[in-house]
């Protein structure tokens, strides 16, 4: 039996309950009119010689009739507003649960892939070394590949731990950090893992130190550069620039990749969010990179913005 989508079912329930309220309000309105007509008939039968309007009881009966109408309208509007608000809250909660379930599913799919690939590679390296009598020249590249996979696993674990810490009221420890030195160290490390990468640094030598949490800033730079590498053609330039203007530190990461649609420029900072279909995409990742960047910046009272890098690509601008 095919299950109805949650949004369709909730829409049906909301529509049914609103119609039910309208129906009962209509019946109360009709009932109030019938009571008024009955009271008028009783007064006419009791005093047929006195005009209805001249009857001493008529003003009270008319007042009760009008009061009944106002009560039906007021209560109908009030309960309808309460119903709409309550159902909106329920539907929003349901949509949030659906979104969280989708995010968890995407995370499980991505984390499974992220773990399986380096583990399988490490296993192959170890089995090859154990089963084959390799010369030192043959073992060196194998071990180097194994170290790359171990570093990939370590980065993954550190990202997961940092994401968990950010949700637990993480507070930055500010210290003076030389951004130029940090950026060069980060780029050199990435060049080992991605030898085809074309990093272009535009960082002034006289750039003053920035007061930030060093681990947090490292996570921001690493995730932005890795994100640019994942979604850019191999060998395309990735530019990292920085400046310090009027006491405000700002740096940019610009790539010439596939870009980010306007409709997804806010969504990419959500936890576990990744563009495209998790089952068909080719890029690796867990959907935590930009989430970590955004959370670290919030802890620093900083900001991040996304712009199109014409003719193609994306520019991330960070201000701290």
Secondary structure, DSSP 4 states (H G I P E B T S, - for coil): -PPPPHHHHHHHHHHHHHHHHHHHHHHHHHHHHHHHHHHHHHHHHHTTTS-GGG-TTHHHHHHHHHHHHHHHHHHHHHHHHHHHHHHHHHHHHHHHHHHHHHHHHHHHHHHHHHHHHHHHHHHHHHHHHHHS---HHHHHHHHHHHHHHHHHHHHHHHHHHHHHHHTTT----EEEE-HHHHHHHHHHHHHHH-TT-EEEEEE-TTPPPEEEEHHHHHHHHHHHHHHHHHTS-TT-EEEEEEEEETTEEEEEEE--SS---GGGTTGGGSTT--SS-TTT--S---S-HHHHHHHHHHHTT-EEEEEE-TTSSEEEEEE-
